[in-house]
Amino acid sequence: MESKEQTALKIIDRHKKYLTQQDYKVSNPVRNEFSYQISITDEKDKVTLLVFFGKKGNKIVLQGNKELKLYKNINDLIFGEKFFSDVKPEEEPSYPYIGTDESGKGDYFGPLVVAGVYLKPDTGKLLRSIGIRDSKDLSDYQIVQIASEIKKNPEVVFDVVLISPEKYNQLYDKMGNLNRLMGWAHARVIENLLNKCDAGEAISDKFGNEKIILNSLQEKGRTINLKQVTKAERFSAVAAASILARESVINWFKIQSRKYKIEIPKGSSSEVESKARFFLEKYGADTLSKLVKLHFKTSNKVFNNEGKNNDKKS
């Protein structure tokens, strides 16, 4: 098993490579007693990036004058523009809990992914220190890096349910409603986590009536106190879940783009419609139907109103 020091060195090497690609001058890693560090410089200023290794895991810290443009630019590249500060310390649960979130529901291509994370208070604080927050505030690069750190932490219990486009279309036809489908997926994740840990509460972002999830839970899951709140990603476990869910979506797009040797775009833009038409012409309706969410309004345009979708998404 990889030691925390070895992990720290890999993290610092990844950041060195990435920052070098962004045209910054980056020193070789230097080992300190409890950390590795690199110096990043531009024409006149310098900041230091450290990755600590210790009993509680790895921690990434940027040191330097916070008023420098260089510091702000490096902070944005490594940690994203927004610090995870929406929740005051006293608002974060002081007991173990589960957080769930989904990704991919707005993409015409690709899966719907729901992830869940079980956190204890100390672990939540540690994850906040490495930069977890709402995945929408992070680049794909940052998502992959932070997801790796979440998964490596032995104190974090997580579960990810990926619903492929083909399975998604089958479930949507059966349930006839996106909220019901998401409620079913959130319930599956909560049930899976309760088989691995003991939690009395689960928090998810509010996407519909709480009964949608509760009605999908089995006997064990119905004993949990479920809270659906707006902007739930401000809670550590939900933010971590959002990152793991989005990482799975990113990986799906990478794999399918390599498979078909064409960049598959996210979202539901005119570019997405154009790529869908390309797939339809080159591979046929059966293949395209296994790559997209058929109930989107885009299907009407791509399939020329041939009845491939029964519902519409604006």
Wavefront OBJ file of the C-alpha trace (Angstrom):
o trace
v 0.000 0.000 0.000
v 1.272 3.467 -0.935
v 2.476 5.559 2.028
v 1.222 9.097 2.676
v 4.709 10.395 1.852
v 4.689 8.633 -1.516
v 1.217 10.038 -2.191
v 2.412 13.541 -1.277
v 5.288 13.260 -3.745
v 2.924 12.147 -6.513
v 0.588 15.064 -5.759
v 3.409 17.617 -5.866
v 4.731 16.091 -9.109
v 1.269 16.357 -10.718
v 0.974 20.003 -9.737
v 4.516 20.739 -10.950
v 3.701 19.256 -14.348
v 0.387 21.100 -14.586
v 1.783 24.492 -13.536
v 4.714 24.101 -15.922
v 2.206 23.525 -18.722
v 0.623 26.860 -17.736
v 3.999 28.543 -18.444
v 5.023 29.100 -14.826
v 8.591 28.512 -13.658
v 8.433 25.679 -11.139
v 11.294 24.302 -9.035
v 11.940 20.633 -8.472
v 10.257 19.175 -5.355
v 12.147 19.593 -2.081
v 11.512 17.247 0.838
v 11.019 18.756 4.272
v 10.490 16.841 7.507
v 6.730 16.538 7.015
v 6.103 17.845 3.503
v 7.242 18.258 -0.084
v 7.334 21.713 -1.593
v 7.817 23.489 -4.903
v 8.396 27.168 -5.652
v 6.393 28.866 -8.397
v 7.653 32.104 -9.915
v 6.686 34.591 -12.590
v 8.767 37.557 -13.748
v 9.026 39.149 -10.294
v 7.150 37.199 -7.587
v 7.288 33.787 -5.916
v 4.891 31.555 -3.969
v 5.342 28.118 -2.432
v 3.105 25.082 -2.737
v 3.430 22.422 -0.039
v 1.914 18.954 0.266
v 2.053 17.675 3.824
v 2.029 14.026 4.843
v 1.020 12.940 8.322
v -1.223 10.695 10.363
v -4.397 12.410 9.121
v -3.449 12.154 5.461
v -2.196 14.633 2.871
v -2.857 18.357 2.986
v -2.150 20.937 0.241
v -1.142 24.471 1.301
v -0.236 27.534 -0.768
v 2.097 30.003 0.991
v 2.933 33.560 -0.029
v 1.549 37.086 -0.129
v -2.192 36.667 -0.759
v -2.336 40.116 -2.394
v -0.005 39.066 -5.208
v -1.528 38.416 -8.605
v 0.671 35.305 -8.793
v -0.779 33.948 -5.526
v -4.361 34.534 -6.708
v -3.682 32.911 -10.109
v -2.046 29.827 -8.588
v -4.778 29.549 -5.960
v -7.416 29.613 -8.711
v -5.590 26.928 -10.705
v -5.053 24.604 -7.764
v -8.069 25.222 -5.557
v -10.604 26.975 -7.786
v -11.930 30.512 -7.535
v -14.115 30.006 -4.471
v -13.087 28.700 -1.081
v -15.522 26.256 0.525
v -16.728 28.767 3.095
v -20.507 28.868 2.676
v -21.062 26.781 5.795
v -20.090 28.155 9.162
v -18.280 25.574 11.327
v -21.233 25.345 13.706
v -23.613 24.507 10.807
v -21.662 21.443 9.684
v -23.065 18.341 11.445
v -21.077 17.427 14.542
v -21.854 13.737 14.012
v -21.321 11.230 11.174
v -23.712 11.678 8.254
v -24.216 10.833 4.582
v -24.260 13.377 1.760
v -25.490 12.591 -1.759
v -25.409 14.493 -5.026
v -25.788 13.842 -8.750
v -24.081 14.859 -11.972
v -24.881 14.547 -15.664
v -28.601 15.335 -15.625
v -28.105 18.382 -17.859
v -25.952 16.592 -20.460
v -27.634 15.161 -23.559
v -24.793 12.695 -24.005
v -23.631 10.582 -21.109
v -24.832 8.966 -17.902
v -26.608 10.179 -14.815
v -24.355 9.571 -11.819
v -25.327 9.755 -8.153
v -22.648 9.519 -5.468
v -22.818 9.351 -1.704
v -20.178 10.032 0.948
v -20.226 9.126 4.643
v -18.149 11.511 6.753
v -17.163 11.887 10.369
v -16.583 15.479 11.588
v -12.766 15.283 11.668
v -12.666 13.796 8.185
v -14.937 16.547 6.900
v -12.532 19.184 8.206
v -9.630 17.429 6.503
v -11.426 17.290 3.156
v -12.312 20.966 3.406
v -8.619 21.707 3.894
v -7.734 20.071 0.566
v -10.301 22.112 -1.297
v -13.606 20.229 -1.548
v -16.580 22.375 -2.507
v -19.392 22.380 -5.045
v -18.060 20.578 -8.137
v -19.491 23.359 -10.338
v -16.795 25.662 -8.935
v -13.996 23.318 -10.041
v -12.308 22.563 -13.347
v -12.142 18.993 -14.666
v -8.476 18.881 -13.686
v -9.286 19.907 -10.109
v -12.150 17.399 -9.956
v -9.841 14.512 -10.867
v -7.160 15.591 -8.377
v -9.523 16.119 -5.435
v -11.537 12.957 -6.204
v -8.284 11.004 -5.988
v -7.604 12.441 -2.531
v -11.144 11.672 -1.352
v -10.896 8.049 -2.468
v -7.493 7.549 -0.871
v -8.651 8.638 2.574
v -9.379 5.469 4.546
v -11.841 7.359 6.772
v -14.100 8.207 3.833
v -16.826 5.703 2.912
v -18.355 6.353 -0.504
v -20.589 4.803 -3.132
v -21.183 5.739 -6.767
v -24.119 4.638 -8.927
v -23.619 5.264 -12.650
v -26.727 4.942 -14.801
v -25.633 4.515 -18.419
v -27.657 6.350 -21.097
v -29.180 3.058 -22.220
v -30.276 2.159 -18.665
v -31.343 5.765 -18.058
v -33.699 5.660 -21.063
v -35.210 2.382 -19.847
v -35.778 3.767 -16.347
v -37.163 7.049 -17.662
v -39.658 5.186 -19.858
v -40.685 3.150 -16.828
v -40.886 6.018 -14.319
v -41.862 8.798 -16.696
v -40.262 11.490 -14.550
v -36.679 12.659 -14.005
v -37.217 13.455 -10.316
v -38.485 9.933 -9.650
v -35.472 8.498 -11.442
v -33.090 10.660 -9.400
v -34.937 9.767 -6.189
v -34.500 6.084 -6.984
v -30.775 6.574 -7.637
v -30.216 8.626 -4.461
v -32.041 5.923 -2.493
v -29.817 3.199 -3.967
v -26.689 5.092 -2.936
v -27.978 5.652 0.609
v -28.918 1.969 0.944
v -25.500 0.889 -0.346
v -23.740 3.151 2.159
v -25.868 1.933 5.067
v -24.556 -1.564 4.316
v -21.029 -0.224 4.893
v -21.509 2.247 7.752
v -23.888 3.417 10.461
v -25.423 6.841 9.856
v -28.553 8.415 11.275
v -28.835 11.290 8.812
v -28.503 11.918 5.068
v -28.394 15.285 3.300
v -29.054 15.864 -0.400
v -29.736 18.815 -2.640
v -33.446 19.581 -2.982
v -34.728 18.476 -6.395
v -38.281 17.470 -5.450
v -40.471 16.285 -2.602
v -38.532 14.310 0.032
v -41.059 11.494 -0.372
v -39.534 10.785 -3.802
v -36.388 9.450 -2.113
v -38.092 8.094 0.991
v -40.550 6.018 -1.049
v -37.614 4.427 -2.909
v -35.735 3.460 0.254
v -35.910 -0.072 1.551
v -36.541 -1.038 5.174
v -33.075 -0.117 6.446
v -32.981 3.202 4.639
v -36.339 4.339 5.982
v -34.885 4.587 9.487
v -32.586 7.433 8.421
v -33.365 11.119 8.929
v -33.364 12.539 5.390
v -32.872 16.260 4.751
v -33.227 17.854 1.332
v -31.964 21.431 1.337
v -31.142 24.055 -1.284
v -27.436 24.560 -2.026
v -26.641 21.372 -0.119
v -23.124 21.330 -1.614
v -22.150 23.714 1.193
v -22.021 20.621 3.420
v -18.768 18.679 3.254
v -20.209 15.237 2.518
v -22.478 16.570 -0.241
v -19.620 18.550 -1.796
v -17.438 15.430 -1.745
v -20.266 13.423 -3.321
v -20.709 16.030 -6.055
v -17.002 15.743 -6.904
v -17.088 11.926 -7.091
v -20.236 12.015 -9.223
v -18.769 14.509 -11.663
v -15.495 12.578 -11.855
v -17.451 9.533 -13.064
v -19.163 11.662 -15.712
v -15.798 13.078 -16.844
v -14.368 9.560 -17.122
v -17.356 8.384 -19.213
v -16.830 11.223 -21.689
v -13.092 10.476 -21.908
v -13.636 6.764 -22.533
v -16.372 7.238 -25.140
v -14.454 10.035 -26.888
v -11.441 7.720 -27.215
v -13.633 4.841 -28.368
v -15.260 6.813 -31.178
v -12.197 9.011 -31.855
v -14.203 12.208 -31.579
v -14.630 14.712 -28.758
v -18.092 14.199 -27.248
v -19.317 17.509 -25.782
v -21.185 17.999 -22.524
v -24.376 20.001 -22.115
v -27.167 20.403 -24.665
v -25.905 23.143 -26.991
v -25.951 23.475 -30.798
v -22.520 21.801 -30.797
v -24.030 18.836 -28.953
v -26.829 18.643 -31.507
v -24.284 18.714 -34.334
v -22.244 15.871 -32.794
v -25.410 13.849 -32.225
v -26.304 14.211 -35.919
v -22.795 13.018 -36.791
v -23.264 9.897 -34.649
v -26.671 9.263 -36.173
v -25.330 9.465 -39.723
v -22.169 7.435 -39.069
v -23.320 4.817 -36.555
v -27.110 4.763 -36.776
v -29.993 5.349 -34.400
v -29.354 2.270 -32.236
v -25.831 3.394 -31.339
v -26.820 7.001 -30.720
v -29.722 5.878 -28.513
v -27.216 4.161 -26.222
v -25.185 7.369 -25.822
v -27.848 10.025 -25.184
v -30.828 10.797 -22.956
v -33.686 10.388 -25.399
v -36.291 12.509 -23.608
v -34.298 15.726 -24.161
v -35.787 18.179 -26.657
v -32.574 17.753 -28.679
v -33.820 14.315 -29.754
v -36.675 15.914 -31.719
v -34.166 17.875 -33.783
v -31.622 15.082 -34.191
v -34.056 12.277 -35.016
v -36.213 14.530 -37.233
v -39.319 14.017 -35.084
v -39.379 10.286 -35.749
v -40.934 9.600 -32.344
v -37.678 8.771 -30.605
v -38.676 10.781 -27.553
v -41.973 10.867 -25.775
v -41.176 13.689 -23.400
v -39.312 16.970 -23.767
v -36.724 18.740 -21.696
v -36.318 22.470 -22.082
l 1 2 3 4 5 6 7 8 9 10 11 12 13 14 15 16 17 18 19 20 21 22 23 24 25 26 27 28 29 30 31 32 33 34 35 36 37 38 39 40 41 42 43 44 45 46 47 48 49 50 51 52 53 54 55 56 57 58 59 60 61 62 63 64 65 66 67 68 69 70 71 72 73 74 75 76 77 78 79 80 81 82 83 84 85 86 87 88 89 90 91 92 93 94 95 96 97 98 99 100 101 102 103 104 105 106 107 108 109 110 111 112 113 114 115 116 117 118 119 120 121 122 123 124 125 126 127 128 129 130 131 132 133 134 135 136 137 138 139 140 141 142 143 144 145 146 147 148 149 150 151 152 153 154 155 156 157 158 159 160 161 162 163 164 165 166 167 168 169 170 171 172 173 174 175 176 177 178 179 180 181 182 183 184 185 186 187 188 189 190 191 192 193 194 195 196 197 198 199 200 201 202 203 204 205 206 207 208 209 210 211 212 213 214 215 216 217 218 219 220 221 222 223 224 225 226 227 228 229 230 231 232 233 234 235 236 237 238 239 240 241 242 243 244 245 246 247 248 249 250 251 252 253 254 255 256 257 258 259 260 261 262 263 264 265 266 267 268 269 270 271 272 273 274 275 276 277 278 279 280 281 282 283 284 285 286 287 288 289 290 291 292 293 294 295 296 297 298 299 300 301 302 303 304 305 306 307 308 309 310 311 312 313 314
